[in-house]
Amino acid sequence: MKIKILCVGKIKENSLTNLIEEYLKRLSKYTNVEVIELKEVNLKSLSEKDILNALVLEGKNILNCIKKEDYVISLCVEGKAIDSLTFANRIGELRGSGKDIIFVIGSSYGLSEEVKCRSDLKLSFSKMTFPHQLMRLILLEQIYRSFKIINRETYHK
């Protein structure tokens, strides 16, 4: 099993980059995690049409990185909210399936309907809105927490 995190956009803050690298280093003890940054479409305007077109283009780039057999978890506000233990159990189940787990973090405008439809699980971390750069860090922390739970190792709450 491999874990891939498909992210639209790049991290611009060094402090976030350092924390992300720390969690990737911690996770390397348990699994292989690959972060793939995809280009965010620059919008000419904030019209609804331009945003939808950008989401479609970003969605095509995302879907090009996903294989038919992959298990896809998209982070979106309308997704299902679960606790850390349930998340760890899902990771544990998938680990035994032999499928790669693909997490998808969209741009600041979200994800295309095509990507959401391809998702095996739509996951919400909160009803609140977070910057997508920060979501990458939060997701990595929760993946790390999952492996600590799966391996019955202590980790702070």
C-alpha positions in Angstrom: 0.0 0.0 0.0 1.1 3.5 -0.8 -0.4 6.7 0.2 -0.5 9.6 -2.2 -1.7 13.1 -1.4 -2.8 15.0 -4.5 -2.8 18.8 -3.8 -3.8 21.6 -6.0 -1.3 24.4 -5.4 2.0 24.8 -3.7 2.9 25.6 -0.1 4.3 29.1 0.1 5.1 29.4 3.9 8.4 27.9 5.1 6.9 27.3 8.5 4.2 25.0 7.0 6.7 23.3 4.7 8.9 22.5 7.7 6.0 21.0 9.7 4.8 19.0 6.6 8.3 17.6 6.1 8.4 16.6 9.8 5.2 14.6 9.5 6.4 13.0 6.3 9.6 12.0 8.1 7.6 10.5 11.0 5.3 8.6 8.6 8.2 7.0 6.8 8.5 4.6 9.7 5.1 3.2 8.8 4.4 3.7 5.1 5.4 5.5 2.0 3.7 8.8 1.5 4.0 10.8 -1.7 2.8 14.4 -2.0 2.0 15.4 -5.6 1.5 19.1 -6.2 -0.7 20.0 -9.1 -0.9 23.4 -10.8 -3.6 25.6 -9.6 -5.5 27.3 -12.5 -5.0 31.1 -12.5 -8.4 32.8 -12.8 -8.9 35.8 -15.0 -11.9 36.8 -12.9 -13.9 35.4 -10.0 -17.0 34.9 -12.1 -18.9 31.7 -11.5 -18.1 30.5 -15.0 -14.4 31.0 -14.6 -14.4 29.2 -11.3 -16.3 26.2 -12.8 -13.9 26.1 -15.7 -10.9 26.2 -13.4 -12.3 23.4 -11.3 -12.9 21.3 -14.4 -9.3 21.8 -15.6 -7.9 21.1 -12.1 -10.2 18.0 -11.9 -8.8 16.6 -15.1 -5.3 17.0 -13.8 -6.3 15.2 -10.6 -8.1 12.4 -12.3 -5.1 11.8 -14.6 -3.1 10.9 -11.4 -5.6 8.3 -10.2 -5.7 4.7 -11.3 -8.9 2.7 -11.5 -8.0 0.4 -8.6 -7.0 3.3 -6.2 -9.1 4.1 -3.2 -9.8 7.8 -3.4 -10.6 10.0 -0.4 -11.5 13.6 -1.3 -11.4 16.3 1.3 -14.5 18.5 0.9 -16.8 20.4 3.2 -19.9 18.4 2.2 -18.1 15.1 3.1 -18.6 12.8 6.0 -17.1 13.9 9.4 -15.5 11.0 11.3 -13.3 10.8 14.4 -9.7 9.9 14.5 -10.3 6.3 15.6 -12.7 5.7 12.8 -10.2 7.3 10.4 -7.5 5.0 11.7 -9.7 1.9 11.3 -10.4 2.9 7.7 -6.7 3.3 7.0 -6.1 -0.1 8.6 -8.7 -1.8 6.5 -7.4 -0.3 3.4 -3.8 -1.2 4.3 -4.9 -4.8 4.1 -6.6 -4.4 0.7 -3.5 -3.8 -1.3 -5.0 -0.7 -2.8 -3.2 2.6 -2.9 -4.9 5.4 -0.9 -5.2 8.7 -2.7 -6.1 11.7 -0.7 -7.3 14.8 -2.8 -7.0 18.3 -1.6 -8.5 20.8 -4.1 -7.7 24.4 -4.7 -9.2 27.3 -2.7 -12.3 26.9 -4.9 -12.8 23.2 -4.0 -13.1 20.2 -6.2 -14.9 19.4 -9.5 -18.0 17.3 -9.5 -16.0 14.7 -11.6 -13.5 14.3 -8.8 -16.1 14.1 -6.1 -18.0 11.4 -8.1 -14.8 9.4 -8.5 -14.2 9.5 -4.7 -14.8 6.4 -2.7 -15.1 8.6 0.4 -15.8 12.3 0.7 -14.3 13.4 4.0 -14.8 16.6 5.9 -12.5 17.6 8.7 -14.8 20.3 9.8 -17.8 22.5 8.8 -15.2 25.4 9.0 -13.2 26.4 6.0 -9.4 26.0 6.2 -6.7 27.2 3.7 -5.8 24.3 1.5 -2.1 24.6 2.5 -3.0 24.1 6.1 -5.3 21.2 5.3 -2.2 19.3 4.0 -0.6 19.6 7.4 -3.8 18.6 9.2 -4.3 15.6 7.0 -0.7 14.4 7.5 -1.0 14.8 11.2 -4.2 12.6 11.1 -2.6 10.0 8.9 0.3 9.9 11.4 -2.1 9.6 14.3 -3.8 6.8 12.5 -0.6 4.8 12.3 0.1 5.4 16.0 -3.4 4.1 16.8 -3.1 1.1 14.4 0.2 0.2 16.0 -1.1 0.8 19.5 1.5 3.4 20.2 1.0 6.3 22.5 0.5 9.7 21.0 -0.7 12.9 22.6 -4.3 14.0 22.5 
